[in-house]
């Protein structure tokens, strides 16, 4: 007879696997628990077992070399369905175990197990003892077995807390690195245009220039002030997104028309960098979206592609066939390495190519793209190969 699964099967398996102890090497703390259980109860076998969906695995064992047994042969699989000790005085007379092959093959007669509980709810294993003759535990032995099971639970919890604490510490260290990188990048991004503006102002104030020169100076100052405003807008956008304050003005839009407009707006920049920008969308793409926000997304994606595509390269934007409106932006740029791809949508992340090419920007563009697309319940996927180029797929609900 196969033991029933615990009532909360998903929670039980999640707690077990979150402990990350299955198939780990022997540990003295658990070995001591198995030894004490065997000695206190006077049995030849003592075990600390964990029960997975298809097996019972022995974290610690005394009196046997078995690493585990299939779940259908497991006595402990019955124990974890309750929060109390299970005692089988004579397995041959118990209908649950009388026909169990382990009873005849290994001569199992007596079994007693106390559940190992995680989160105060999920029994994930046992501290158990086994004998080859029928017997009965004393009250003191039952109390000790329960106590040892609680101790095993504490050991598992401590390991889990230690691992989580280590993960949190790693995240904090990463956040510190990101903060330092962010401050350095933003400081540079602010200082560069401000220094340019200040330099031209000083020249205009100190000398008399002809109208053409003054106009050229003022144009440069205007361009740098626009750069400052874009940076501040990006920082404010990210701050709002951090507080889940992305507000959308949803309506019926033509994604193709938004792409045409974004391509036209970016064409001058592409020509300046010697990059061919091709718009190959020939049919309407109706979608439900915030037109202003999606225009922002397309602008970020196209500018990013232009920024990392070498002169004489090519960028193509086209519609993909399928049930939902989808745009595909492909470039022949420098590409992104496989180890960097998982981080490209992280805030303030700048890939190695950005540093090598001294590309402007604090690393917020793709993070803003991802937040806006997520708010639309759409998706954005990026594929890339160094030296070959990058493909971005943007999908929105119809």
Buried (B, 14 or more C-beta within 10 A) or exposed (E): EEBEBBEEEEBBBBBBEBBEBBEEEEBEBBBBBBBBBBEBBEBEBBBBBBBBEEBBBBBBBBBBEBEBBEBBBBBBBBBBBEEEBBBBBBBBEBEBBEEBEBBEEBEBBBBBBBBBBBEEEBBBBBBBBBBEEEBEBEEEBBBBBBBBBBBBBEBBBEBBEEEEEEEEEEEEEEEEEBEEBBEEBBEEBBEBBBEBBEBBEEEBEEEEEEEEEBEEBEEBBEEBBEBBEBBEEBBEBBEEBEEEEBEBEBEEBBBBEBBBBBBEBBBEBBEEBEBBBEBEBEEEBEBBBBBEBBBBBBBBBBBBBBBBBEEEBBBBBBBEEEEEBBBBBBBBBBBBEEEBBEEBBBBBBBBEBBEEBEBBBBBBBBBBBBBBBBBBEBBBEBEBEBEEBBBBBBBBEE
